[in-house]
Amino acid sequence: MSMSHRLLLGAGLALGLSAALPARAADAPLLHALFADHAVLQRDAAVPVWGQARPGEEVVVAVAGHEVRARADAGGAWRLVLPKLDAGGPYTLTARAGGRTQAVEDVLVGDVWLCAGQSNMELQVHRSLDSRAEIAGADNDRIRLFTVPKAGEPAPRDTFSETVRWQPVTPDAVRDFSAACYYFARELQATHDVPMGLVNAAWGGSRIQAWMSADALRDVGGEEAGLDVLARYATDPVAAVGQWGEVWAGWWRGRPGIGAGDRPWEPDAGTGGWRDAPAQLGPWERWDEPELAAFDGMLWYRTTVTLTAAQAAQDAVLALGPADEIDMTWVNGRAVGSTYGAGDARAYPLPSGLLHAGANTVVVNVLDTYRDGGLAGPASLHALRLADGSTVPLDGGWRYRSVPEEVGSPPRAPWQSAAGLSTLHNGMIAPLGHAALAGAVWYQGESNTFEPDRYATLLRGLRADWRARFGSPRLPFLIAQLANYGEAPTAPGESDWAALRDAQRAVAADDGHSALAVAIDIGERHDIHPANKQDLGRRLARAARAAAFDEDLAPSGPVAVSARREGDAVLVVFDDVEDGLVAYGGTGPVGFELCGATAGSCRYVDAHIQGDRVRLTGADAGAATRVRYGWADSPVVTLYDGAGVPAGPFQLPVRPASSDERAR
């Protein structure tokens, strides 16, 4: 977070506090910003409404012939609950307190859906298939759009970071709105003809941990050190960064292949393995170094800057150009900052006394996970800005050192916007208060593919967290499974993407109020952001019909429920099959593997449809302990049901045939 960001954050907190004081109450709106013209209220539910008034003042809220009263507390906050309303409208919602009245016009009552996640939920309608026609034909006053402003915060916010508004669907309004969310609602409205309110909270590249509350993360476990740092960061960011540096260093020392004395951030670190970086810096893929041409991972950068005693005695800010995409930065061996964001310049206040006369060492570790990576150039972007207004450029030349791939991905600073802990919950979910919802649609996971074994636990934690926040223990929770991405496989192998998809499948199967939308056949091999959000919307709507409205239909197409040995073959049994199983483009489906207990033991096998079952045959099939299907980043899959819905990826244990089955 830059110094200017901290100043703005501090100003925002001060404004938030002053807004609660009596002197400001007369100027503030009575209603929270979520309640604005063209809003949608949740039907058939007790709907919380809240806002700000003078301390102790009575507030009266009226809508659709109902009138409810509440009294503001000592800080001026008030909250009440409207009675259940049938779908309909438009209505005028009014709030009165003292001599003031606030009226919200054109309010509908229907279903309100929270659509959240990372870039595939953020991807706009204008980037989807056939977008010109889709935008031109968008005209639906009964679907309303609300975009939560992007904000990552160390502590929960009560209000949005920017001005917000509800908008009926028009070509102008829908163009930059979430395509997945819009197409989902449009499809669902065809069978559930009520007004729809869509609340989109999405941030490209975000991890699931950023969307969970601190309490939820503590319940899940494993993030205690980062959460402790985050709590300190809210009041003393400079000290918290130094504390985080120790956590990061501990991670580095424990990585495979890292020697006990390997501390690249220290001023007296050895020079072995360091090479001169190009003077212009910029993406390392363009340095004409073969080993970096397609490198995604970490690089260390190092330079020195010489200061006079007078310069070193001043307060200073280390200014760095953008780093693609995450940096961890040290000065003279002390951690001073870490930021997520490929296009964001860095500005890190330095602790008093850190600089000294003579040579000062600046070390930057940059992590890149996608496409271009590295410190931006030219060198003039990087400098020390001193309190007297002068600037000392970091133009003495940079050196770099690559990091072996097996070292892995480092911990993310807990205050980082999209890659931190609770930051997006604090800045984008908390301002929604305890709004009444029809359900939540979640499309995220690409940024957590490095930890698939933990994702199911995190996803269950997120679901429980949101169900508690929005006051609905059975809140429908729809999961968009990761789409196919990358080169098609030519042999069985391990896949973190497949493992994460299997985690999503398992969580969706937990309860009848969760459902999965399979997208394994509508991705794009060379684009992590597939444009076919229309089919995804249709599948999400189908999932909602099953999970939210208890319709008697399969929520996500054919689901493998068991696998057992049958002689020298394995039989996979499917449920939720409509009009039988079918194989596209061949006499049998492709994409099935039989495996032993160890990694690397899987092999492709022949598959034959037998009603709602698939029989797998091949060498040593009777000895298999696991069956996998669609197990790759971008698998080739051809198994569908008669309704045209694909079977999703899965992994199941193979159980022995029962005595009855053996007798048959």
N, C-alpha and C positions, 0 to 999 in steps of 0.2 A: 504494500500500500504506500503510495507516495505521500510526501509531507503535505502537499496540497489536499490530497484525499483525506488525510487525518484532520486537517483544519476544517474541511467541509463536513467531515463526520462529526467533529466536535461541535461545529455550528448547528448541525442538524439535531444533535442531542440537546443542545441548549434550547433550540426552538421548540423541540418536543416537550421539554420541561416547562418552558414559559407558556406554551399553549394551554397547559393545565391550570395556570394561575388565573384568578378572577379578573385581573386587568386585561387579559387577552380573550377571555371567554366570550365577550360580547362580539368579537370580530370573527371567531372561528365558526365554521359550519356546525350545526347541531348533529348532523349525521356523519358517520364514517364515510370515507370516499367510495367505499364499495356500493353504497346506496346512492345512485346517481340516475339521471334521466336515461331511459331505455333499459334499466336493469331488469333482471329476471330473478324472482324469488322461487324457492323450491316449493313445489306443490305437496300436499298431503303430509306436511311435516311441521313441527314447531320450529319457527324461523327466528333465530336470534337477530336483533337489531341493536346497534349500539352507537355511541358517539360521545360528544363532549358538551357540557353545559356549565353554568356557574355551580360551584359547590353547594350541595343541598337543594338545588332547584328541581322542581317537578317537571318531568318531560312527558308529553302526551304524543303518542304515535298513532295515526289513523290510516287505514287502508281497507278498501273493499267492504266498507260498512262496519269494520271492527275498530275499537279504540282501546289502547293499552297504555298504562301509566308506569313510570319508574321515577326514582329520585337519584340525582347525581350524588356521588360520594364526595369525600373531602377534597379529592383532587379534581372533581368535575366530571369524572367518567361515569357514564350510565349505560345500562344494558337492560333490555326487556325481551320477551319472547312473544311473537305473534301467534295467534291460533292457527290451526291447520286451514289452508285455503285450497280450493279446487283450482285446477288449471283454468286459466282465462286471462282477462284483461282486455285492453289496457286500463290501468288504474293510476290514480295519483296517491303517492305516499307522502304524508305530511308529518312533520315533527314540530311541536310547539313547546316553548319554555319561556316563562316570563312574558315579555312583549314581543318575542321573536318567533317567526315561523319560517321553516324551510320546506319547500314543496319539491318533490321529485316526480316528474311527469313520465307518462308512457311506460309504466311498469307492468310487466307481464308475470304471470305465475305459471311455472312449468317445471322442467327438469334442468338442474344446474350441474354441469360436469366440469371437474378439474382435470385439465390435460397437462401433464408435466413430464419432464425428462430432459434429454440432451438434444443434439442437433437434428436428429430425425423427427423429433416432436416440434422443434423450432422451425424446420424447413417450411418455407412459405408456399402459398398456393401458386404464386407466379413461377415457382421452380418445379412444379409438379407436371405430370403428363397433360398435354393438350391445354396448357394453362390459358392460352388466349381465349379459347372458347369457354373454359370454365369461369374465367373472370367476367367475360362479357355476359354470361348467363346467370350470374349471381345476383339474385333479387329476392330476398326472403326476409320480410319484416319479423317473422316469428322465430328466427335464429339470431341471437344477439352475441356479440363478440367483446371480450374483455381481455386485454393483454397486461399481465403483471410486469411492471418495469424491472429490468435487471438490477439486482443489488445483492452484493455479498457483504454480510455484516458479522462482526464478532459477537454481537448480542442481539436478541430478538427486537424487531421493530414493531411498533403499534400501527404505523401508517406506511403508505407506499413512498418510495424514494422520489417519485415524480408524479405529476398530474396524470390522472387516469380517467377513462371514460368507457361507457358501454356504447356499442355501435350496432345497429341493425345491419344485416348482410346486404351490402351493395357492392358493385364492382370495385369501387375505391377502397371500401373497408376490408374486403376479403383478400385483396391482392397480397398483403404482407402478413396475413394471419396464418397460423399453423394449418398446413394442408391436411395432416392426419386428423386433427381435431375437427376441422370443418367437414371433411368428407364423412367422418364417423357420424356426426350429428345429422347431416343431410340424409344419410342412409337410414339412421334410426328413426328419424321423423316420418319416414315413409310407412312404418308399421306402428309407431307410437306418436300419434298426431297431436302433440302438445308443443307449446313454446319451448325452445332450448336456449339456455344460457351457457356459453362456453368461456371458461376461465383458463387462459393459457399461461403457464409458468414454465418456461424452458430456457436452457442455456447450453449452447454447444460445448461439447467436451466435458460436461460436468460428470462427476462421480456420484454414486448413490449416497455416499457419506455426507456430501454437502447438503442433501435434501432432508436429512434426518435431524431431529432435535438433539440437543446435548444429552438429555435424559435418555432418549432412545438409544443413542450410541453407547452410553454407559451401561444400559441394560444388556446390549449385545456383547459388549466387552471388546478389549483389544485396542482401544483408542484412548486409554486413560491419560497417558503422557501428553498426547496432543491436546486433549480437552483441557487439561490443567494449564497448558501454555495459552490456549485460546482465551480462557477466563482471565488470565493476566494481561493478555494483549488488549483487551477491551479498555483497560485503564492505564497500562504502561507498556506501549508497544515496543519501545526500544529494549527494555529489559526482557520482554518476552522473546524477542528475536534472538538475543544472546542465549536464553534458556533453550530455545529450539535448536540452536547450533549444537548444543551438547547432545540432544536427542539424535540429530542427523549424524553427528560424528560417531555415535555409538552404533548406529545402523551400518555405517561404512566399515568400521573396524570388524564387524561380524560377518562381512560378505566373503564368499569363497574366493580364494586367490589373492586376498588383500593382506599384505604383510603387517606385522604388528607395528612397525614404525612408519607405515605409509600414511602420511597426513598431508595431502597436497595443499591444504589451505594454510599451512603454517609458513611463516616467512623463511624459516631455515630448511624447508623441504628440499630434498635432493633434486638435482637437475636431470636425472636419468629418465629417459622416455619423453622428455619435452622437446617439441620442435617449434620452429618459427612459423607463426600464422601469417597469412597474407596481410599486407598492410591495410587493404580495403575491408578485411573481415567479410561479413555477409554470410550467406548460407554455405555451410561446409561442403555441401554436395557440389558446389561450383568451384572448388579449390584445385581441381585437376589432381586430386589425390584418389587413386583407384579405391582404396579401402573406405573412403568416405562418400563415394559417389551415390550410394543408395543406403547410407547408414542412418538407422534410427536408434538412438541411444543417448549416452552421455559423453560430453567432452569437458575437460577442464581447460580453463583459460587463466592466464597469469600475466600480470604486468607490474611495474613499479612506477611510483611517482615521487619525485624529490621535492621536499618542502623546506622553506626556511623556518626558523624558530617562530617568527611572527605569524607565518601562515599556519603552522601546526597548532598554535595556541587558540585559533579561532574555532567557533562552531562551524560545522561543514555538512554538506549533503553530497553523497556520492550519486552522480547522475550517470546512468547507463542508457544507451539506446535500447530499442526493443530486443528481446531475447525470445527465440522461437524454440520451445514454448514455455519452459519453466526454468527459472534460475535459482540457485542458492549461492549467495554472495558473502565473501569474507573480506575484511580489511585488517591487516596485521594480525591475522589468525583469529579474529573474532567475527562471528556471524552478524551481519548487519541488515540482511533483507532476503526475501524470497517472494517472487510474484509469478502468478500464472497468467499467460496471455501473450500470444505471438506478436501482436501489434502494439503492445503497450511499452512505453519507455519506463524506466525504473528511476526512482529517486529515494534514496535511503539516508535518513538522518544518522549521523555518526555519534556514538556516545562521547561525551566530553572526556578529553584526555587520551583518546585512542590514537590520534595522529601524533607524530613526533618529527623533529627536525631530521632531515636526511631522507633516505629511501624508505618509502611505505609500500607495502605489498597489497595488491588487489587481486583476489582470486574469485573466479566465477565458474561454477559448475552449471552447465546447461543440459537439460533433458529435452530431447525431441522425440515424439512418437509417431509423427505423420508428416511426410513430405519434407519441405525445407526445414533446416535446423541451424541454430547458432546465434551468436551475437551479431547484431546488425552493424553494418559499416556506414560511413567511413569512421576512422578512429576519432574524428572530431566530435562524434556524438557522445563520447565518454569523457567525463571530467569530474573534478572536485569543484563544487561551488562553495565559496567561503562566505562568511558572514559579512565581510566588508564589500561584497558585491563582485569580487574578482573571481576568475575562473582559472583553474589549473588543468589543462587538458591531459588526458591519459594517452599521450602520443609517443611514448617511449618504446613502443613495439610490444606486441602480444605474443606469447608462446602458448602452445596447446598440447594436450595429452589425451589420447583416447582411453576409453574405459571398456574392458572386455564385456561382452554381452552377458556372460554368466553372472556378473555382479548384480544384474537385475535392475528393477525400478526403485528409486529411493522413496522414502516417506514424503508426503506432500505437506508443506507448511499449513497448519490448521486454519490460518486466517485467509488462505487463498480463496478467491471467489468461487470458481467452479470446481476446484480440486481440493478444497479444504474440508473442515468438519463443521457441519451445521450452518455454514455461512449462507447458503441459499435458502435453507429453512428460515433463518433469522431475517433475511432481507426480502424474501418473496412468498413464503408460506405463512409465517407469523402475521404479516399484515392482513391476511384473510380472516383473522380472528377465528371464531367458531362457526363460520358460515354453514348454513344447511346445504347439503349437496345430494344429488342423485347418485353420484359415484365418482371414481377417479380412474383416469386412463394414464397408464405409465409406459413410456417408451424410452428406455435407457438401458445401458449395459456395455456399450462399446468401450467406454472408458474404464470399465472394471474387468475387462477380459484377462488381465494379468492375475486376477485372484478369483477364478471361478469357484474354487472350493469353498470360499467364504460367502459367495454372493447370495446363496439361498438364505443364509442366516440374516444377512443385511436386508434382503428384500422382505422377509417376514417382519423384521423390525420396523421397516418403513411403513408397511401396511398397518401394523398395530399402532404405530405412532399417529398416522393420519386418521385412523378410525377413532382413536381417543380424542384427538384434537377437534374433529368435526362431529363429535358426539354421536357416533353411529357404530356400534360394535360389529354390525354386519354391513358396513359400507361396501357396496360393490367395487371391486378392484380388478380392472382389466389390464392385462399385460400384453404389450406388443413384443413378441419374440424377435430376437435379432434376425435380420435378413441375411441371406447369403452374401458374402463379399470376399473377393480374392480369386485366385486361379483355381480351376477345377482340379481335384486330386486325380492322380493316376495310380495311386496305391494307398492302402489304409495307413493312417498315421494318427498321432495325437493332435488334439485341437482344443485350445482354450476357449475358442468361440463356441464350439460344440458343447463343451462342458458347461459353459454359462447358459446356453440355451436349455440344457437339461435341468439346470437349477431353476430357470424360469418355469419350465414345465412342472417341476415338482411343487413349487410354491402355488401355482395356479390350481393344482389338484388338491390343495389342502382343505378347502371348504367350498360349499356350494355357492358362495357369494364372490368367488374369484374365477376368472376365466382367461384363457390364452388366445391370442390371435396369431396364428402361424404365418410367418412371412418368408419361409425358407426358399420359396420359388419365385419371389417377386423382387429380389435384390438385383444388384448390378455388379458384375465381376470386377469392374474397374472404378467403381464409385461407391464410397461408403454411405452415400446419401441417395438411395434409389428414388426415382421420380414417381414411381407408381404408388402413390398414396391413396388412389381411389379404391383399389382392391383391398388395401390395408383397412381403409375406412369401412368397407363392406364387412370384412371379417371382424373388426372390432364391434360393429353394430350387432352382428350375430352373437358375439360373446356377451354383449350387454343384454340382449333379449333373454339369454339363458340365465345369466348371473344376477341381473337386476330385476327382471320381470317374470322369472320362473316359467318361461315358455318351454314347452316340451320339444326341444331341439338340441342337437349336439352343439356345444359352444364353440368347438374349434376343429371339427372334423374327426377323422379316425384317430383313435388313441390306443396305443399298444398297452395292454394291461397285464400280460404274462407271456412267458416263454418257457417251454418245457421240451425235454427230449422225447422223441418218438422214434424208437429204433435207431437208425443211423442218420436221422434228420432232427431238426429243431422246428417246433411249431410255435409261431407267434400269434397270439389271439388279440384281436382288436375289438374295441367297443366304440360306441358313438358313430357307427357306420350308417350312412344314408344311401340306400339303393345299391349296396354292395361295393366291394373294393374293385378298383380298376387300375390297370397299368397303362401309362401313356407310352407310345412309341416302341412297344415290344411285347413279346409273349409273356413276360413277367417283369416285375419291378426291379430296378437296380438301386444300389445304395446300401444293401444289407451286408453286414460283416459278422462273422463269428470269431470269438476271441477266447484265449485262455486267461489265466489269472494275471499275467504279467503284461507290462507295456511292450508293444512291438509284436504281440502274438496274434493280432487280428488279421483276417484275410477276407477278401470278397468271396461271396458264395452265390449260388444260383437260388432264385426265389420264384415260387409259383403260388398263385392265388387259389385258395380253396374256400369259397364263400367269404366269411368274415375273418379268415385266417390266412397266414402266409407260411408256406412250408419251405424251409431252408435246407439245402443239400450241398455237400461238398466233402472233400477229404477230411477225415477226422471230425466230422460235424457232431458225432455222438459224444465227443470228449469236450465240447465247448462249455465254458462256464459263463460266458456273457454274449449277448447279442447287441449289436449297435446298428443304427440306421441313420443315414444322413450325417455321419460323424466327420465333419471337415469344416473349415472356415466357409467354403463355398461348394457344398456337395452337389452332385447331380442326383436328383430324386425324381421318381416317376410314379409313386404310389398315391392315388387319390381315391375318393369315393364317388358314387354316382352323382352327387351334388356338385362336384368339381372342387372340393376342398381337399388340400393335401394332408397326408399324414405328416406330423412333425417329427423332428429328430428325437431320438431317445436312446437310452442304454438301459438294459434290463438284465438281471441275472437269469441264467438258464437253470431251471429246477428239474429234478428227475421226474420221470413219469410216475404217477401213482400206481398202486397195485391193480386198481380197476382198469386204468389205462393200459397197463402192460398186458392184462388179461385179454383186453379187446384186441 
